[in-house]
Amino acid sequence: MFNGLFKKKDYNDIDQSEVKKRLDTDKDVLLIDVRTPEEYAEVHIPKSISLPLNQLQTGISKIAKDKSAELIVYCLSGRRAASACGQLAEMGYLNVSNMGGIQSWPYQTVGGHK
């Protein structure tokens, strides 16, 4: 009855300063933005890949063929990223982290097509 309520999450939370370090030093990290294409066009983190949450199930295999690839996920506030991380873990991805939201990202962003 309570199994769904107390299920252990199969992904990590990652600090934004650690994400910045990894982006600067590790070219194999995949930073995935699960917001809408419109949100991504407006502003996003450099080196991120747009994969909207509603396309995650069908699109992730094109981006990450290796289930052990390091995937870091973000959205606006962190809610969609958490959902995406849970889905990725269920699909068998082993190295998934939730960075939270771009709204608190203190580093460079790109975009601004308003």
SULGICOR-V783075 format. One line per field, one symbol per residue. phi: phi as a letter, one per 20 degrees, with the letter a starting at -180 (. if undefined). psi: psi as a letter, one per 40 degrees, with the letter a starting at -180 (. if undefined). A space follows every 50 residues. Layout:
phi = ???
psi = ???
This chain:
phi = .dgffdfffdbdecfffffggfffdcfefdedeeffgfffffabegmede bggfdggeefffecfefefedddbbedpffffffffffffeofdcdcden dffdfedfccpnfd
psi = dedddehhifiiihidddddddddeheehhhhheiiddddddhihieihh gideedddeddddgdheeihhhiiadeeddddddddddddeeheghiheb iddeheaiiibfg.
